[in-house]
Amino acid sequence: MQDALNPMPDDLSKQAMLIDGQWVTSLEDEWIAVENPATRQAFALVPRARSADVDRAVKAAGIAFSRWKKTSAAERGRLLYRIADAMEAAKEDLAKMI
């Protein structure tokens, strides 16, 4: 929680939502501060998703799933290994975010 004792930093990074393969903000362009639960200090801003944003994400997910379910098991496996490799390569950055 931000207040007079814990002011919101000016340099918070804005993180986007991944919808339909694109990094986007909310349609309303509203933001929510993400806080470290131990210090209650804000460290990032994320889009405040409203129902229209959720509808857009659900629609995109439905289309993606219809494609994914037609993908062979072998191709799914290759894609999952690529994801694992990317996560391994970025493990230091990922660890810093946790």
Secondary structure as GFF3:
##gff-version 3
##sequence-region A 1 98
A	DSSP	beta_strand	13	14	.	.	.	ID=ss1
A	DSSP	beta_strand	17	19	.	.	.	ID=ss2
A	DSSP	beta_strand	22	24	.	.	.	ID=ss3
A	DSSP	beta_strand	31	35	.	.	.	ID=ss4
A	DSSP	beta_strand	42	47	.	.	.	ID=ss5
A	DSSP	alpha_helix	51	68	.	.	.	ID=ss6
A	DSSP	alpha_helix	73	89	.	.	.	ID=ss7
A	DSSP	alpha_helix	91	97	.	.	.	ID=ss8
###
